[in-house]
Amino acid sequence: MLDRALAAPIVLLHGVGLDRLMWGETSTMLEEMGYRVVALDLPGHGSRPPLRSRTSLGELAGDVEARLPDGECHLVGFSLGALIAQQLAVAAPHRVRTLGCVSSVCERTDAESAAVLGRLATAQNDFTATVERSIERWYAGTTVSAQLVAETKRTLESNDVESFVHAYEVFATGDRAIAPFLSGIRQRTLAITGELDPGSTPEMTERLAARIPGAESRVLPGVRHMLPVQAPRQLAQEIDHLINDAEGASSD
């Protein structure tokens, strides 16, 4: 039986335009299970300095790596955070014990790439519209409380626009940058998304799981993009299963 108090910490990486506070309920549930949880702000987000020039997936991952707890961690990334987590699993495999990819994109089709690049152009020219459309895509038709939706909207509105655009460009192109290296990931991996996620689709999650050897995929019924907010208990349970399966396999 895994002693969670002695296990490697779980490190949580949020999505573009958000901050570490988006993990609130998921983090609390994991802590109640006995895990040590560390949620980090991505470069250009939350407490971190804004991005003032174009950047890359590798540069974002390098910044995060420098702030990871010592030793191995169970790394869980959401959306842009999932791409960064994949990059770290490739570039710093000794730091990543297991890999959780939540609402991740993967090898977008030409049409999917055109759509996200269109959203990037909107962010550059009309950030208010970007915020409104994001909230609609992420929460429309869900039972997430108005308070939580408002908190997400406030976080998006508080972004430095230039910094957001630089980070969003990585989100829009990073899946193709990491794609050639996915087959080299050896950590036990979970790819999970919501059935109704219009941007990080179930097809992308299946695609990602097929590219990473031995990866498992999950699609949660009725869930949209903000899976950690909409379904925190299910996500915490899936992360717990991932870690227990990995630790059980290592002790065989």
Secondary structure as GFF3:
##gff-version 3
##sequence-region A 1 252
A	DSSP	three_ten_helix	4	6	.	.	.	ID=ss1
A	DSSP	beta_strand	10	13	.	.	.	ID=ss2
A	DSSP	three_ten_helix	20	23	.	.	.	ID=ss3
A	DSSP	alpha_helix	24	32	.	.	.	ID=ss4
A	DSSP	beta_strand	37	40	.	.	.	ID=ss5
A	DSSP	alpha_helix	57	65	.	.	.	ID=ss6
A	DSSP	beta_strand	73	78	.	.	.	ID=ss7
A	DSSP	alpha_helix	80	91	.	.	.	ID=ss8
A	DSSP	three_ten_helix	93	95	.	.	.	ID=ss9
A	DSSP	beta_strand	96	102	.	.	.	ID=ss10
A	DSSP	alpha_helix	110	125	.	.	.	ID=ss11
A	DSSP	alpha_helix	127	139	.	.	.	ID=ss12
A	DSSP	alpha_helix	146	157	.	.	.	ID=ss13
A	DSSP	alpha_helix	161	178	.	.	.	ID=ss14
A	DSSP	three_ten_helix	179	184	.	.	.	ID=ss15
A	DSSP	beta_strand	188	194	.	.	.	ID=ss16
A	DSSP	alpha_helix	202	211	.	.	.	ID=ss17
A	DSSP	beta_strand	216	220	.	.	.	ID=ss18
A	DSSP	alpha_helix	227	230	.	.	.	ID=ss19
A	DSSP	alpha_helix	232	250	.	.	.	ID=ss20
###
